[in-house]
Amino acid sequence: MNFSDMVVGESGLLVELRCHNSFNEKIFTDIINYLNTHLPEWKSAGSIPIADVVPVFNLIDELSGGSQFWNEEVALRVEDAVFEIQEMIDSLEE
């Protein structure tokens, strides 16, 4: 599964959240692993390829927006996920 599919694909993290009000830990782990794998090359290049940056922005935007339909457990997990992703992206400036 490519990165965009992990985020917004038919079986992606955001679809699981929207349609099933659940946070898929396996998909999120795959997303984090992808980001960790690519962060060094992005930092070295001084940029993130469009094919990766668009899903990252979509992910942060959608997760940050929250949902009134999520239970407290999912809402807290999503909040933690946003902070984790933002810290990873912020590390590119160091």
Contacts in CASP RR format, 6 or more apart in sequence:
PFRMAT RR
TARGET T0000
AUTHOR 0000-0000-0000
METHOD contacts of the structure
MODEL  1
MNFSDMVVGESGLLVELRCHNSFNEKIFTDIINYLNTHLPEWKSAGSIPI
ADVVPVFNLIDELSGGSQFWNEEVALRVEDAVFEIQEMIDSLEE
1 11 0 8 1.000
1 30 0 8 1.000
3 31 0 8 1.000
3 34 0 8 1.000
3 51 0 8 1.000
3 52 0 8 1.000
3 55 0 8 1.000
4 51 0 8 1.000
4 54 0 8 1.000
4 55 0 8 1.000
5 11 0 8 1.000
5 12 0 8 1.000
6 12 0 8 1.000
6 13 0 8 1.000
6 27 0 8 1.000
6 30 0 8 1.000
6 31 0 8 1.000
6 34 0 8 1.000
6 55 0 8 1.000
7 13 0 8 1.000
7 14 0 8 1.000
7 31 0 8 1.000
7 55 0 8 1.000
7 56 0 8 1.000
7 58 0 8 1.000
7 59 0 8 1.000
8 14 0 8 1.000
8 15 0 8 1.000
8 55 0 8 1.000
8 58 0 8 1.000
9 15 0 8 1.000
11 27 0 8 1.000
12 24 0 8 1.000
12 27 0 8 1.000
13 23 0 8 1.000
13 24 0 8 1.000
13 27 0 8 1.000
13 28 0 8 1.000
13 31 0 8 1.000
13 59 0 8 1.000
14 58 0 8 1.000
14 59 0 8 1.000
14 62 0 8 1.000
14 63 0 8 1.000
16 22 0 8 1.000
16 23 0 8 1.000
16 24 0 8 1.000
16 27 0 8 1.000
17 23 0 8 1.000
17 62 0 8 1.000
17 63 0 8 1.000
17 67 0 8 1.000
17 70 0 8 1.000
17 74 0 8 1.000
17 78 0 8 1.000
18 67 0 8 1.000
21 67 0 8 1.000
21 69 0 8 1.000
21 70 0 8 1.000
21 71 0 8 1.000
21 74 0 8 1.000
22 74 0 8 1.000
23 74 0 8 1.000
23 77 0 8 1.000
23 78 0 8 1.000
23 81 0 8 1.000
28 81 0 8 1.000
31 59 0 8 1.000
31 85 0 8 1.000
32 84 0 8 1.000
32 85 0 8 1.000
32 88 0 8 1.000
35 56 0 8 1.000
35 85 0 8 1.000
35 88 0 8 1.000
36 88 0 8 1.000
38 52 0 8 1.000
39 88 0 8 1.000
39 91 0 8 1.000
39 92 0 8 1.000
42 48 0 8 1.000
42 49 0 8 1.000
42 52 0 8 1.000
42 92 0 8 1.000
43 91 0 8 1.000
43 92 0 8 1.000
46 92 0 8 1.000
48 56 0 8 1.000
48 92 0 8 1.000
56 85 0 8 1.000
56 89 0 8 1.000
59 85 0 8 1.000
60 82 0 8 1.000
60 85 0 8 1.000
60 86 0 8 1.000
60 89 0 8 1.000
63 78 0 8 1.000
63 81 0 8 1.000
63 82 0 8 1.000
63 85 0 8 1.000
64 82 0 8 1.000
66 75 0 8 1.000
66 78 0 8 1.000
67 75 0 8 1.000
70 78 0 8 1.000
END
